[in-house]
Amino acid sequence: MEPEIRLAEVETELRQLHEAAGNAAFTDEQQTAWDALEAERGQLTTAIDEARAALERRREVVRSLAAVPGHVEESSPDPLGQPGSVKVPARGNPWDLNAVTRSLLDEPSRGGQELRSRAMSAVEHASGVNARSKERLTKLLETWDLEGDDEAARNGRKIAAHLVTTSSPEYMRAWTKALKTSMRTGTPDAQALSVLQRAMSLTDANGGYAVPLPVDPTLILNDDGSTNPFREIASVKTIVTDQLRTVNSTAVSFSWDGEAGEVSDDATTFANIDISVHKAQGLIPFSLEISQDYPGFTEDVRMLLADGRDNLEATAFATGTGTNQPIGIVTALAGGSYEVASDTTDTFALSDVYDLEEELPERFRRNASWVANKRIYQAMREAGGANLDDFWANLGQGQPKQLLGYNTYEASGMDGVVNATQDNRVLVFGDFRYYWIVDRLGFSLELVPHLLGTNRRPSGQRGFYAYWRVGADSVNDRAFRLLNVT
């Protein structure tokens, strides 16, 4: 066990002894335990200080070599390739699972504050998590109510506990070790499995063993870009239940009235919107030879998970039916009051784009964006002709950045061709903060030790079975306009 982690455990045990005794003197047994722990704490502190001093001396030598031709300064290690290298904060240990357990059982206000502090520190020091994702997770932790006694606050505390446990160095080491031994032998390492089981007992994930935070595509933003823009522009929520209930309302209509005049009936109408989560799943097969000859395979899992999820969700968030899958934005708006027909039958023209922009109420235009298939954007550019510069703004390589002053995003799951005599819902304009994506906490990965062939005999392959749950829907259709070329 690393000295930093053992030090945190020792300090936790010291606090527990002190709290158990209260204002009374220690018993002989308590005093003996206290003295032993205090001595161990001193030894650990000295060992940690010496190790850090040695590391700093080594880094100083490396920095001095950086100026010498042929030498480069050391880079940040991969937390999955070398999980033992994950940085631990200099003071304290946010990943103390004993403290996390106490916080979940503690009085809501105190336990929530403790969990928020630990989760924010864990996110800050987590290795392998990009800056954008750290910023997003920190903002979420700042805005969540973790101190209340209602269901939302209790769920928030579970999410914070999940962030702490799955970002810990111990969990990442255990997950990686279990993954690698499973690939080689078909059975995870028993000691690593014990660590995973203890950590998962503190969370409310989907089941199985949640992937570590740096690998979790439902929590980490992809720095490599994607043709699935929805997670970038939509409101993304995380829950630990099967459904998110929100309230939609019509606009409040206030009025001007004379002195002592009776107020008019300006009542608004409220309605519930329930967003259910649906299971998505996939299998990543690999041969026994790969598990033996490809040492970097586990480091590629992160890319495979993110890419597979993006490909599936790109279509669902655009045109998902809502039956065993999320409701796409096109599906949510299709056939409703906020669908706008093209000016000319079966013909897409620039005038349709202007019409769509004008149809959207002013209060939603401030944060509005365009979403369409790349082919539709190309059709606009072709139709723009000599007036293209007036139509597009900030043209760069590939897709233009803005259209009529609003950001454009490419959605490969939307219609890219206009077909005669049928509906062609090709362009959405609106404030996508009102399109909600709801993630059920946890992205899980399990090993299938033997895959079977068509004759039900082993094929010499294993497989990673990955699954997660997600839902989506528009929570305010008035914030969008959908162009239907028909």
C-alpha positions, 0 to 999 in steps of 0.5 A: 500500500502506498504511504500516502494512502496508509497515512490517510487511514492512520489519521482516520483511525486516530480521529476515530479513537479521539471521537470514541473517547470524547472528553474522557481519558483513554483506556489502557487499550486505547492509549496503546493503540494511539501510541502505535498509530502516532508512531506509525504516522511519524514514520510515514510522514518521514518516508513521504517527505523523503520520497518527495524530496528524492523525486524533486531532486530527480526532477531537477536533474531532468530539468537540467538535462532538458537543455542538453541536445538529445534529452527531453523533460519527463511527461505526465504518465498514463494513469492506465498504462502506469496506474501506480504513478497517479498523483496524490495530493500533498496534503490529505487524501480525498480518496479515503473510503472510510471517510466516504462511508461515514459521510454517506451515513452522517447528518446530511448537512455535514456529510454533504459538505464533506463529500463535496470537498472530497469530490472536488479535491479528487477531481482536481488531482485525478490523473488522465482527466482533461481540463475541460472535464475537470472544469465541468465536473467542478461546476456540477459539484458546486451547483448540486445540493448535497446538504439537503434531506430530500431525494435530489440531495441524497442522489447528489451525495451518491454521485459525489461518492461515485466520483471519489471512488472511481477516480482514486489511484487504488481503484484505477490500479485495481481496475487495470489489474483486474482487466489485464488478468481477466484478458490473460486468464479469463478470471480477474485478480482476487485482490483487485476484485476485492478492491472493486467490490468495496468501492462499488458498495459505496456507489449507486452505479448500473451494476458490474464494475464501473470504469475509472473516471478517466475512462468513463465517456459519460463523465469525460468530455472528448478532446478529439472532437466528434460528429455528435454535437449534442453533449456539447450544446445540450444540458447534461444531467446525471441521476441515480434513478430510472427517470428524471422528472422536470416541470415545463410551463407556459410563459407568464403574461404580466399586465399593466393595470391602473391604480387599485385595479384588480390584477388580471388572470396571468396564470401559467400552466405547468406540466410534468415531463418525465425523461426515462433512461434506456440501456445501451450496450455493446461487445468488444471482442478480442482474440487470446493472442491479442490479450497476450501480445498487445500490452497496450490494449487496455489503454485503447479501451477508453478510445473504443468506449468513447467512439462507440458511444458517440456513434450510437448516441449521434443518431439517437439524439437526432432522431431517436424514437423514444422506444427503448432509446432516447427521444431525438430532438427531431422526433420531439419536434416533428409534426408539432406546432414548431415545425416549419414547412419549406416555402417551396414543395420539395425544394430547400432554399436559403429563404427557408433558413431565414424563415426558421431564424425569424420564427424563433422567439427573441428570448431563445435566439440569444443562445441559439445554434444550428444543427444539421447534416453536413450535406445540408450545410454544403447545399447552403454554401452552393446556394449562397453563390456570390452572397456567401459572405453575407450568409456565412460568418467566420469561415474556416476549414471545413464546416463554417463556424457561424450561419447568420451569426449563430454557431453551427454544429454537424449531426450525422444522424440527421437527414442529409438529402431532400427526397420528393413526396416525403418529409425531410426534416433537415435543419434545427434552430434553437436553444439546446439548453432545453434539450436534456440528456440524462445519464444514469450514473456509471458506465460499466465494463465486464469481461466475457471469458469465452465467446462461442462460435456458430456451433456453440463452441469456444472461438478462442476469443474473449470480449468486453461487454459494455453498457450504460443507460441514457435518456433524452428529450426536449423539455421546452419545444418552444425553444426550437424550430424544425425545418421540414422540406416537404 
